[in-house]
Amino acid sequence: MKKIVLILSVLAVVGIIAAALVWTFYVNKPHDDIEKATPAYSLSTEEIWKQFNSELKTADSLYTGKVIQLSGAVSRIDKNDTIVSVIFVMAADEMFGDKTISCQMYERHNEEAQSITPGTMLKIKGFCTGYNDTDLIFNKCSIIK
């Protein structure tokens, strides 16, 4: 009986240590700072849009999940609650909605993004999350000066 209690106690201690290590090094690890990351690619909005519309699989494998720097003329700024998005309209469609490149800004860049006027040439760096047949989505974006 004492052996079983000893074995269970040792297993419990090892389990607690393992859980603490998983929490420290896996669950609680810091997020990547996209703003400080070096972009994998630097493209114009027209170039990346053409690639996603002509060779979807190739473009998806190249750009999705990577930090990309984009340059282009801003079409509009959208604001929903605390999320500010810089929008590049790539194809206007009144019936089904515009086809766009949408760049959701880091919260610390919201004020600066809201002051941008349509038509302004802008460089933005962000994390490409993919293409959904109408929009190319970027998250964690920052304005490059």
N, C-alpha and C positions, 0 to 999 in steps of 0.2 A: 504494500500500500504506500509506503514512504517513497518507493522508487517511482511510482506513477505520479505522485504529487510533485516530486523533484523534476521529472521529465516535463510535466505540464507547466511548471513554473519556468523552466529554461525556455520552452517553446513560446510561452507568453512574452518573456523578455525579448527574445529574438524577434518575435512578431512586432512588438512595439518599436524596437530599434529600426526594423525594416520599414515600417509605416512612417516613422519620422524621417528616414532618409528619402523615401519616395516623395513625401510632402515637400521637403526642403529642396531637392534637386530636380523634381519633375513638375509637380503641381504648382509650386510657388516660384517658379523661375521667372525672371523679368522678361517682359515683352520686347521684341526687337524695336528699336527706334528707327522707323523708316526715314525720318527726317535726316538722320545722320548717316544713313546707309549710302553706299555708292551705287548708283543705278546700273543695272545690268545692260540696259539699252537706253539710247537717247534718240527719240523720233519725233517727227511732226505728227499732229493729230490726223492729218490726211494720210500719211504713210501707214500708220498702225490701223486706221480704219479700212484702207484698201486691202491690207493683208488679212484682216479678220473676215472681210467679205468675199475675198477671192480664194483663199486657202485657209479655211477655218481650222482644220486639224493641225496644220503646221504652225499657224499663228498661236493657237491655243497652247501647244506644247512649248513654244518659244517664250511667250510672254506671261501666261497665267501663273500666278504664284511668285512673280518677280517684281523687283522695284524698277519702275520705268520712269524716265523723265520725258515729259511731253511738252511740245511748244505749239501754240496755235492762237487763233483769235477767239476770244471769249464771246459766246452768244448770249448767255444770261447767267444770273445767279439765283439759285433756288434756296429757300430757307424753310425748314420744317422743324419746329420746336428748337432744339439746340444744334441741329445738323444743318450746315451750310454746304451747298454743293456748287462747284463751278461747272457749268454746262457748255459743251462744245456741240452745237447742232451740226450733224454731218449730212442729214437728209431730211428736209422738211416734208411732213406728210400730215395734211389737215384731217384726213379721215381717221387714221389709226394712231396718230401722235408722231412726234418727231423721233428720228433715230439719232441717238446722241452718244457722246462720251461724257460720262458723269463722274466727277471727281469730288468725293466727300472729304471735306477738309478736317484736319486736326482741329480740335476746339480752340486751341491757342491762336489759330489763323483765321477764325471766323470773322473777326472785326475787319481785318485787312481784306479778306475775300469779299465782304459785303460792300467795300468801297470801290471795287473794280467796276468800270463801266463797260457795257457791251461794245465789242469791236477792239478792245485792248489786246495787244499781243502779250502773251503770258507764257512763262515756263513753270510747269508744275511737276513735282516728283511725288509718286504715290505707288501703292501696292496694287497690282492688277489682280482682280478677283475673277475676271472672266467676261464672256460675251453671252447675252441671253437672247439672241436673234433680233433684238431691236437696240439694245444699249450695251456699250462697253463700260464696265464698272471699275472704278479705282477707289480705294479706301486709304485712310491715313495719309492724306495729301498735304503737301506744304508748297508754298510759293517760293520759287527760286529767284533770287535777286542777282 
